[in-house]
């Protein structure tokens, strides 16, 4: 790739970004400028903060403390970086490679440009500026030998970004087959959540279970001829476990803290060998990513042969289709829409990610609660345990409930052509989530009832609160789904390049969940007040008021269906343009 070709491609990329920026309107332009200024300030603050921390806070720190500081910085960066990788579960190319393959342009040059552009994000820039600032600050306070941290940090960044790019190419190759795609995404999601929760399980469950009991007090013999049997151990103990120290020698992402400790001790070789090793690993990852990209875009990926299906014997009685089932208390068109939406949920990988995230959260919380809860829990805590279960149930469902049409994508055309009332469309969409909510919510309540030994009335009150909270979220979700729809990319939970004002509304809607939970807190709070004043038992008041809350939310939900249905009828063309148009 020569300079004129590079300049043309950069100009084309800039022109496309400019057109997207102009289509967003004035509000999007102002918000984009504000976001850019904030990102630049974060990078500047990260560099200055790291410089001051190294020059002042760590000026007289021991080598072990310096290593722990770098461990924390690397851990936070990798956690945020993994979140970004999960959000970009599909390959996101800045330049359309298949179109450039028809032109006399070097694929290697475009590959390098895509590699650099795909990692130009605020997280990496902020972490890199903080790490370089910390390295220079340590060099100022601990000697010029600490300057060797700069190449170590740069090669570490190159190693992480190269293998991240290789991981994206590998995921693309795996997910070409639609049957493998769902399994791959689910396994990655499970692995990410389990790895992120491993420290929580280790410190709150394993260490708490293995914690030794305090020794029994021993009496000191104060007699004139007696000896004191109590012996004190004054041997100094290290602040870092030996296993963690040994791990720094073999885990590549821990070579930066290892090099920082060695440089603080006056030994430069671990930092030099770490820089060389990280550079070689980065080159290997980038070479593997290039080979994967070349095979993918040239169609050289391995494909398996399709297996012939076994003949299905034809019986006299036809098998009943899932969509032909009946849903009680609703008409056939509402039942068909609810069943079709539920079947879409069970097949869509992005919905599975949201639902299985909730399941994993429940598993992690179960381990923590087994370690935290005692056999006897006071009555006030039991009331709010049920409320906590209600909030956790909807933790991973808010995005799904607040954007009910974004997951339909081109399938929303069928809803527009559906000859039914729009209130029934909203009702069918809400009914599709009932099995999911009941399975997650009642399952968690049953688990808490066993662990915390909740009374029957508390479990009943929490069940009422679960249904009331579901109806409140349905009302808010119906309104936001009609007013602020956005398309969800197939196979991920990432919005398909929405305008910045839509992103801001999404963030506000996500933070709106605690506000909607205020009515659910009222029954247990009044129950606790009643027990404190010796009026009625707290569990009885909680159950009675929760039943009244459920009745009120049922009435409110039925009252909002007709006006929200008319609003959907008025805005369905705008929604169609948003969820069916794939942004480039």
C-alpha positions in Angstrom: 0.0 0.0 0.0 1.5 3.3 -1.1 0.9 6.7 0.4 -1.7 7.8 -2.1 -3.8 4.7 -1.4 -3.5 5.2 2.4 -4.5 8.8 2.1 -7.5 7.9 0.0 -8.7 5.2 2.4 -8.3 7.6 5.4 -10.2 10.3 3.6 -13.0 7.8 2.8 -13.2 6.7 6.4 -13.3 10.3 7.6 -16.0 11.2 5.1 -18.2 8.2 6.2 -17.8 9.2 9.9 -18.6 12.8 9.1 -21.8 11.8 7.3 -22.9 9.6 10.2 -22.1 12.6 12.5 -24.2 15.0 10.4 -27.2 12.7 10.2 -27.4 12.6 14.0 -28.5 16.3 14.3 -27.4 19.2 16.4 -28.0 17.4 19.8 -25.9 14.5 18.7 -23.2 16.8 17.6 -23.1 18.7 20.9 -23.1 15.4 22.9 -20.4 14.0 20.7 -18.2 17.0 21.3 -18.8 16.8 25.1 -18.0 13.1 25.0 -14.8 13.8 23.1 -13.7 16.5 25.5 -14.4 14.2 28.5 -12.4 11.4 26.9 -9.4 13.7 26.3 -9.6 15.0 29.9 -9.7 11.4 31.2 -6.6 10.6 29.3 -4.8 13.7 30.6 -6.0 13.1 34.2 -4.9 9.5 34.0 -1.4 10.5 32.9 -1.0 13.2 35.5 -2.5 11.0 38.2 -0.1 8.2 37.4 2.8 10.6 37.4 1.9 12.1 40.8 1.2 8.6 42.3 4.6 7.3 41.2 6.6 10.4 42.2 4.9 11.1 45.5 2.7 8.3 46.8 5.2 5.5 45.9 8.4 7.4 46.5 9.3 5.4 49.6 7.2 2.3 49.0 8.6 -1.2 49.3 9.0 -3.3 46.2 6.2 -5.5 47.2 3.8 -2.6 47.5 4.9 -1.4 44.0 4.1 -4.8 42.6 0.7 -4.9 44.2 -0.1 -1.4 42.8 0.8 -2.7 39.3 -1.3 -5.8 39.9 -4.3 -3.7 40.7 -3.8 -1.5 37.7 -3.4 -4.5 35.3 -6.4 -6.3 36.9 -8.7 -3.3 36.4 -7.5 -2.8 32.9 -8.0 -6.4 31.9 -11.5 -6.5 33.5 -12.6 -3.4 31.5 -10.9 -4.7 28.4 -12.7 -8.1 28.6 -16.0 -6.2 28.9 -15.1 -4.4 25.7 -14.3 -7.7 24.0 -17.7 -9.1 25.0 -19.4 -6.0 23.7 -17.5 -6.4 20.4 -18.3 -10.1 20.1 -18.3 -9.8 16.4 -15.4 -8.5 14.3 -15.8 -4.7 13.9 -13.7 -3.6 10.9 -13.1 0.1 10.3 -12.6 -0.6 6.6 -14.7 -3.0 4.5 -12.1 -5.6 3.6 -14.2 -7.6 1.1 -14.7 -4.5 -1.1 -11.0 -3.6 -1.0 -10.0 -7.1 -2.1 -11.3 -6.2 -5.6 -8.8 -3.3 -5.7 -5.0 -3.4 -6.2 -4.5 -2.7 -2.5 -2.3 -4.8 -0.1 -4.4 -6.7 2.4 -1.5 -6.5 4.8 -1.6 -2.7 4.9 -5.4 -2.6 5.4 -5.0 -5.3 8.1 -2.6 -3.1 10.0 -4.9 -0.1 9.7 -7.8 -2.1 11.0 -5.7 -3.4 13.9 -4.8 0.1 14.9 -8.2 1.6 14.4 -10.1 -1.2 16.2 -8.1 -0.6 19.4 -8.3 3.2 19.4 -10.7 3.5 22.3 -10.9 5.5 25.6 -10.2 2.5 27.9 -6.9 1.7 26.3 -5.8 5.3 26.0 -6.7 6.0 29.6 -5.0 2.9 30.9 -1.9 3.5 28.8 -1.5 7.1 29.8 -1.9 6.1 33.5 0.6 3.3 33.2 3.2 5.5 31.4 2.7 8.3 33.9 3.2 5.9 36.8 6.3 4.6 35.1 7.8 8.0 34.7 6.8 9.0 38.3 8.6 5.9 39.6 11.6 6.8 37.6 11.6 10.3 39.1 11.3 9.0 42.7 13.1 5.6 42.6 15.9 6.2 40.0 16.4 6.2 36.3 16.4 2.4 36.2 12.6 2.4 36.5 12.5 4.0 32.9 12.7 0.4 31.7 9.1 0.1 32.7 8.1 2.2 29.7 9.1 -0.4 27.0 7.7 -3.1 29.3 4.3 -1.3 29.4 4.3 -0.7 25.6 5.1 -4.3 24.7 2.5 -5.5 27.2 -0.1 -3.3 25.5 1.0 -4.6 22.1 0.7 -8.2 23.3 -2.8 -7.8 24.8 -4.2 -5.9 21.7 -2.6 -8.4 19.2 -4.2 -11.4 20.9 -7.5 -9.6 21.3 -7.5 -9.0 17.5 -6.6 -12.6 17.0 -9.5 -13.6 19.3 -12.0 -11.6 17.3 -10.9 -13.4 14.1 -11.1 -16.8 15.7 -14.6 -16.0 16.9 -15.7 -15.0 13.4 -14.4 -18.3 12.0 -16.3 -20.2 14.7 -19.5 -18.3 14.3 -19.8 -18.6 10.5 -21.9 -21.7 11.1 -25.2 -20.5 12.6 -25.5 -23.7 14.6 -22.2 -23.2 16.3 -22.7 -19.5 16.8 -25.1 -19.8 19.7 -23.0 -22.3 21.6 -19.8 -20.2 21.1 -21.5 -17.1 22.4 -23.0 -18.9 25.4 -19.7 -20.5 26.4 -17.8 -17.2 26.1 -20.5 -15.4 28.2 -20.4 -18.2 30.9 -16.6 -18.1 31.0 -16.4 -14.3 31.3 -19.0 -14.1 34.2 -17.3 -17.0 36.0 -13.9 -15.5 35.7 -15.1 -12.1 36.8 -16.8 -13.7 39.9 -13.9 -15.9 40.8 -12.3 -13.4 43.3 -15.7 -12.9 44.9 -16.2 -16.6 45.4 -12.6 -17.0 46.6 -12.6 -14.3 49.3 -16.3 -14.5 50.4 -16.8 -18.3 50.3 -13.6 -20.2 50.2 -11.5 -18.1 52.6 -14.4 -17.5 54.9 -15.0 -21.3 55.1 -11.3 -22.0 55.6 -10.8 -19.3 58.2 -9.3 -20.7 61.4 -11.2 -20.3 64.6 -9.7 -17.8 67.1 -7.5 -19.6 69.7 -8.8 -20.0 73.2 -7.5 -17.5 75.7 -4.7 -18.9 77.8 -3.9 -17.9 81.4 -0.5 -16.6 82.2 1.3 -18.1 85.1 2.3 -15.2 87.3 3.8 -17.3 90.1 7.4 -16.5 91.1 8.8 -19.9 89.9 6.4 -20.5 87.1 7.1 -20.2 83.4 4.8 -18.5 81.0 3.6 -21.2 78.5 2.5 -18.5 76.0 5.0 -18.0 73.2 4.7 -15.2 70.7 5.8 -15.6 67.1 7.6 -12.4 66.1 8.8 -13.7 62.7 7.9 -11.3 59.9 5.3 -12.5 57.5 5.1 -11.5 53.8 2.2 -9.5 52.6 2.0 -11.5 49.4 1.2 -15.2 49.2 4.1 -17.3 47.8 1.8 -18.8 45.1 1.0 -15.3 43.8 4.7 -14.3 43.7 5.5 -17.5 41.8 2.6 -16.8 39.3 4.3 -13.6 38.2 7.1 -15.7 36.7 4.8 -17.7 34.4 1.7 -15.6 33.6 2.5 -13.1 30.8 0.0 -10.5 32.0 1.8 -10.3 35.3 5.3 -9.6 33.9 4.8 -5.9 34.3 4.3 -6.1 38.1 7.2 -8.6 38.2 9.5 -6.2 36.3 8.4 -3.2 38.5 9.3 -5.1 41.7 12.7 -6.2 40.3 13.5 -2.7 39.1 12.7 -1.3 42.6 15.1 -3.9 44.0 17.8 -2.8 41.5 17.5 -5.8 39.1 16.9 -4.8 35.5 16.9 -8.3 33.8 13.3 -9.3 34.6 12.0 -6.1 33.0 14.2 -6.6 29.9 13.3 -10.3 29.5 9.6 -9.4 30.1 9.7 -6.7 27.4 11.3 -9.2 24.9 8.8 -11.9 25.8 5.8 -9.7 25.5 7.0 -8.4 22.1 7.5 -11.9 20.8 4.1 -13.0 22.0 2.5 -9.9 20.4 4.2 -10.6 17.1 2.9 -14.2 17.2 -0.6 -13.1 18.0 -0.7 -10.5 15.3 0.7 -13.0 12.7 -2.0 -15.5 13.7 -4.6 -12.8 13.4 -3.4 -12.0 9.9 -3.5 -15.6 8.8 -7.0 -15.9 10.3 -8.2 -12.8 8.5 -6.7 -13.9 5.2 -8.3 -17.3 5.4 -11.7 -15.9 6.4 -11.9 -13.2 3.6 -10.5 -15.5 0.9 -13.0 -18.3 1.8 -10.4 -20.8 3.0 -12.1 -21.6 6.3 -12.7 -25.3 6.9 -16.3 -26.3 6.5 -17.8 -29.5 7.5 -20.0 -31.7 5.4 -23.7 -31.7 6.2 -25.0 -35.0 7.6 -28.1 -36.4 6.0 -31.2 -36.3 8.3 -32.7 -39.6 9.4 -36.0 -40.4 8.0 -38.9 -39.5 10.4 -41.7 -42.1 10.4 -45.0 -40.6 9.5 -47.7 -41.3 12.1 -51.4 -41.1 11.7 -51.7 -38.3 14.4 -49.9 -35.0 13.3 -47.6 -33.5 15.9 -48.9 -30.3 17.4 -46.8 -27.3 16.7 -45.6 -25.1 19.6 -47.2 -22.1 18.1 -50.6 -23.9 18.1 -50.7 -24.2 21.9 -53.3 -22.3 23.9 -52.7 -19.6 26.4 -55.4 -19.2 29.0 -57.5 -16.0 29.4 -56.3 -14.4 26.1 -57.5 -14.6 22.5 -55.8 -16.7 19.8 -53.9 -13.8 18.1 -52.4 -12.7 21.5 -51.5 -16.3 22.3 -49.8 -16.8 18.9 -47.8 -13.6 19.3 -46.7 -14.4 22.8 -45.7 -17.9 21.8 -43.8 -16.7 18.7 -42.0 -14.1 20.8 -41.1 -16.7 23.4 -39.8 -19.0 20.8 -37.7 -16.2 19.4 -36.3 -15.6 22.9 -35.3 -19.3 23.3 -33.5 -19.2 19.9 -31.8 -15.7 20.0 -28.2 -15.9 21.4 -28.3 -12.3 22.6 -31.4 -13.1 24.7 -29.8 -16.2 26.0 -26.8 -14.1 27.1 -29.0 -11.8 29.1 -31.0 -14.7 30.7 -28.0 -16.9 31.5 -26.2 -14.0 33.0 -29.1 -13.8 35.5 -28.7 -17.6 36.2 -25.0 -17.2 36.9 -25.6 -14.2 39.2 -28.0 -16.4 41.1 -25.4 -19.2 41.4 -22.8 -16.8 42.6 -25.2 -15.2 45.1 -26.2 -18.6 46.4 -22.6 -19.3 47.3 -22.1 -16.0 49.0 -25.4 -16.2 50.9 -24.5 -19.7 52.2 -21.5 -18.1 53.8 -23.2 -14.8 54.9 -26.6 -15.9 56.3 -26.8 -17.4 59.6 -29.4 -20.0 60.6 -31.5 -17.4 62.3 -32.2 -14.1 60.6 -34.2 -11.3 62.2 -37.6 -10.5 60.9 -36.7 -7.1 59.5 -33.9 -8.6 57.4 -36.2 -11.4 56.1 -38.7 -8.8 54.8 -36.1 -7.1 52.6 -34.5 -10.3 51.5 -37.6 -10.9 49.4 -37.3 -7.3 47.9 -33.7 -8.0 47.1 -34.7 -11.2 45.2 -37.2 -9.1 43.2 -34.5 -6.6 42.2 -32.0 -9.3 41.3 -34.6 -11.1 39.1 -34.9 -8.1 36.8 -31.2 -7.2 36.8 -30.5 -8.7 33.4 -34.0 -8.2 31.9 -34.2 -4.4 31.9 -32.6 -4.0 28.5 -34.9 -6.7 27.0 -38.0 -5.2 28.5 -37.2 -1.6 27.6 -36.5 -2.4 23.9 -39.0 -5.0 23.0 -38.9 -4.3 19.2 -35.2 -3.9 18.8 -34.6 -7.6 18.9 -37.2 -8.2 16.2 -35.2 -6.4 13.5 -36.7 -7.3 10.1 -39.3 -9.4 11.9 -41.0 -6.2 13.0 -42.5 -5.9 9.5 -44.8 -8.9 10.4 -46.0 -7.0 13.5 -46.9 -3.9 11.3 -48.9 -6.1 8.9 -50.6 -8.0 11.7 -54.3 -7.4 11.6 -54.8 -7.0 15.3 -55.1 -4.2 17.8 -51.8 -2.6 18.9 -52.7 -3.0 22.5 -52.8 -6.7 21.9 -49.3 -6.6 20.4 -47.9 -5.0 23.6 -49.8 -7.6 25.7 -48.4 -10.4 23.6 -44.9 -9.1 24.0 -45.3 -8.8 27.8 -46.8 -12.3 28.1 -43.8 -13.8 26.4 -41.7 -12.8 29.4 -43.9 -14.3 32.0 -42.3 -17.8 32.0 -38.9 -16.2 32.2 -39.8 -14.0 35.1 -41.6 -16.7 37.0 -38.7 -19.2 36.5 -36.0 -16.8 37.6 -38.0 -15.0 40.4 -39.7 -18.0 42.0 -36.5 -20.1 41.7 -34.5 -17.4 43.6 -37.3 -17.0 46.2 -37.3 -20.8 46.8 -33.5 -20.7 47.2 -33.7 -17.8 49.7 -36.5 -19.5 51.6 -34.2 -22.5 52.2 -31.1 -20.5 53.0 -32.5 -17.8 55.1 -35.5 -19.8 56.4 -38.1 -17.3 55.3 -41.6 -17.6 56.7 -44.4 -18.6 54.3 -46.0 -15.1 54.5 -42.7 -13.4 53.5 -42.3 -15.7 50.5 -46.0 -15.0 49.5 -45.5 -11.3 49.9 -42.3 -11.4 47.8 -44.2 -13.3 45.1 -46.8 -10.6 45.0 -44.0 -8.0 44.8 -42.4 -9.9 41.9 -45.6 -9.8 39.9 -46.2 -6.1 40.7 -42.7 -5.2 39.8 -43.1 -7.1 36.5 -46.2 -5.1 35.6 -44.5 -1.8 36.5 -41.6 -2.6 34.3 -44.0 -3.7 31.5 -45.6 -0.3 31.6 -42.3 1.6 31.5 -41.0 -0.9 28.9 -44.0 -0.5 26.6 -43.6 3.3 26.7 -39.8 3.3 26.1 -40.0 0.6 23.4 -42.4 2.8 21.5 -40.6 6.1 22.1 -36.9 5.1 22.0 -36.5 2.0 19.9 -33.0 0.9 18.7 -31.8 -2.0 16.7 -29.8 -4.7 18.4 -27.0 -6.3 16.4 -27.6 -10.0 15.7 -25.7 -12.3 18.0 -24.8 -9.6 20.6 -26.3 -7.2 23.1 -24.8 -4.2 21.4 -27.0 -1.5 19.9 -26.4 -1.1 16.1 -24.6 2.3 16.1 -27.4 4.4 17.7 -27.2 8.2 17.9 -25.6 9.6 21.0 -28.9 11.0 22.3 -30.4 7.5 22.1 -27.4 6.2 24.1 -28.0 8.9 26.7 -31.7 7.9 27.0 -30.7 4.2 27.3 -28.3 5.0 30.2 -31.0 7.0 32.0 -33.6 4.2 31.4 -31.1 1.7 32.9 -30.7 3.8 36.0 -34.5 4.2 36.3 -34.9 0.7 37.8 -34.3 1.7 41.4 -37.0 4.4 41.0 -39.5 1.9 39.8 -38.7 -0.3 42.8 -39.8 2.3 45.3 -43.4 1.0 45.5 -42.1 -2.5 46.2 -40.2 -1.2 49.3 -43.3 0.3 50.9 -45.0 -3.0 52.1 -41.9 -4.3 54.0 -41.2 -0.9 55.4 -44.7 -0.5 56.8 -44.6 -4.1 58.0 -41.4 -3.3 59.9 -43.0 -0.2 61.3 -46.0 -2.1 62.4 -43.9 -4.7 64.3 -41.9 -1.9 65.9 -45.1 -0.3 67.2 -46.5 -3.7 68.4 -49.6 -3.4 66.1 -49.6 -6.4 63.8 -46.9 -9.0 62.8 -44.6 -7.6 60.1 -45.0 -10.6 57.8 -48.8 -10.3 57.9 -48.8 -6.6 57.1 -46.2 -7.1 54.3 -48.3 -9.8 52.7 -51.5 -7.8 52.9 -50.0 -4.6 51.5 -48.2 -6.5 48.8 -51.5 -8.1 47.6 -53.0 -4.6 47.5 -49.9 -3.4 45.5 -50.4 -6.2 43.0 -54.1 -5.3 42.6 -53.2 -1.7 42.0 -50.5 -2.5 39.4 -52.9 -4.8 37.6 -55.5 -2.0 37.3 -52.8 0.5 36.3 -51.4 -1.9 33.6 -54.8 -2.5 32.1 -55.5 1.3 32.0 -52.3 2.0 30.1 -52.7 -0.7 27.4 -55.1 1.3 25.3 -53.2 4.7 25.2 -49.9 2.9 24.7 -51.4 0.9 21.9 -52.6 4.0 20.2 -49.1 5.5 20.6 -47.7 2.4 19.0 -50.1 2.7 16.1 -49.0 6.3 15.6 -45.2 5.6 15.8 -45.0 2.1 14.2 -43.6 3.6 10.9 -40.8 5.4 12.8 -40.0 2.2 14.7 -39.9 0.2 11.5 -37.3 2.5 10.0 -35.1 2.3 13.1 -35.2 -1.5 13.8 -35.2 -2.7 10.2 -32.5 -0.4 8.9 -29.0 -1.7 9.4 -26.5 1.1 10.0 -23.2 1.0 8.1 
